[in-house]
Amino acid sequence: MIYILAALVPPLGLLLNGQPFSAIFNLVLIVFCVLFGLVFPILLLVPSAHALIAVHMKREDRRHREVVEAIRQHGPPPGYPR
């Protein structure tokens, strides 16, 4: 659901994902892309792409931290080369 929100309303999707600085950057990016998007229409997709990539990276970082914490608590999986 957060991906749909990030694609349709990028700053709100970033804010709800806990990324306020990315949301502010995205607002600046939207203004820039709307101004120059009249000449280069592909630029209108840039803010949504930024939001989707930022949301994905934040989620991957969370997953990585969970795996690292599980390894710290329980040790490496059986058969893991040391």
C-alpha positions in Angstrom: 0.0 0.0 0.0 2.9 2.4 0.8 4.2 1.9 -2.7 1.0 3.0 -4.3 0.9 6.0 -2.1 4.5 6.8 -2.9 3.8 6.5 -6.6 0.7 8.7 -6.6 1.5 11.3 -3.8 5.3 11.0 -3.4 5.9 13.4 -0.4 3.0 11.9 1.6 4.2 8.4 1.0 7.7 9.4 2.1 6.4 11.1 5.2 4.2 8.1 6.2 7.3 5.9 5.7 9.3 7.9 8.2 11.5 9.9 5.8 10.8 13.6 6.4 14.0 14.8 4.7 13.4 12.8 1.6 9.8 14.2 1.5 11.2 17.8 1.6 13.7 16.9 -1.1 10.8 15.4 -3.1 8.8 18.6 -2.9 11.7 20.5 -4.3 12.1 17.9 -7.0 8.4 18.2 -7.8 8.7 22.0 -8.3 11.8 21.6 -10.5 10.2 18.8 -12.6 6.9 20.6 -13.1 8.8 23.7 -14.4 11.0 21.7 -16.7 8.5 19.0 -17.4 6.7 21.2 -19.8 9.7 20.9 -22.1 10.8 17.4 -21.2 7.6 15.4 -20.1 9.6 12.4 -18.9 10.8 14.6 -15.9 7.3 14.4 -14.5 8.0 10.7 -13.5 11.2 11.6 -11.6 9.5 12.5 -8.2 7.5 9.3 -8.1 10.5 7.2 -9.1 12.5 8.8 -6.3 9.8 8.1 -3.7 9.5 4.4 -4.8 13.2 3.9 -4.7 13.5 5.6 -1.3 10.7 3.5 0.2 12.2 0.3 -1.2 15.6 1.1 0.2 14.2 1.9 3.7 12.3 -1.4 3.8 15.4 -3.3 2.7 17.4 -1.6 5.4 14.8 -2.6 8.0 14.9 -6.3 6.8 18.7 -6.3 6.9 18.7 -4.9 10.5 16.2 -7.7 11.5 18.4 -10.4 10.0 21.5 -9.0 11.7 19.8 -8.8 15.0 18.5 -12.4 14.7 22.0 -13.6 13.9 23.3 -11.7 17.0 20.7 -13.3 19.2 20.7 -16.8 17.9 24.0 -17.2 16.2 24.6 -18.0 12.5 22.6 -20.7 10.7 23.8 -24.3 10.8 26.3 -25.1 8.1 27.4 -21.4 7.8 31.1 -21.3 6.9 33.2 -19.5 9.5 
